[in-house]
Amino acid sequence: MALAGTSAFPYPDPPDDEGLASRAAHDFAAFAELYQRYLEPVYRYVRSQTRDRATAEDLTAQVFFKALSAAATFKGDGSYRAWIFTIARNTVASWRADRKSRLVPIEDLPDPPDPAPSAQSLAIASEDRALLWSAVARLPEAQREVVRLRYRRDLTIEEIARVTRRSSGAVRVLLHRARARLGHLLKNRDLP
């Protein structure tokens, strides 16, 4: 294993960064030399952008994985140093964006649900159920039947098809129409 600052490249005078980069896609020794040259500088840069060592190590590993995966795309238009640090910068920016999107402010977190529902919430739920089944009673018979089998008896579409001697497609259509009609009835409170 090569020590930091020593060359892992098998030749006495290793080529410059751009020469190594042009071969890195098909010559692992060339990439290994670039890795040795840039591991510490890239790590220091990433570490300066993160809070902890473990995150910096993970991100640095991602940078070099991306560099190896994209080695064939290095065109030599600029320096390899600028190219690898662009990958590092983009990796850190992606990490920040991902992290930011996952953070939820404490004040936005919902209150934990009460494990025991209150008498008021039980009464409202009972009232809502009664209203819903009152609306179901206003559906045509075929729709009423499939809704009851699906939601009161918890049968699958295939089981309902066997019970009602209909195709699965016909059951799906009946359920869809029933849901649409129920939505209309409940939205408009078009109930007795």
Secondary structure, DSSP 8 states (H G I E B T S, - for coil): ---TTS--SSSSS---HHHHHHHTTT-HHHHHHHHHHHHHHHHHHHHHHSSSHHHHHHHHHHHHHHHHHTGGG--SSS-HHHHHHHHHHHHHHHHHHHHHHH---GGGS-----SS--HHHHHHHHHHHHHHHHHHTTS-HHHHHHHIIIIIS---HHHHHHHHT--HHHHHHHHHHHHHHHHHHHHHT---
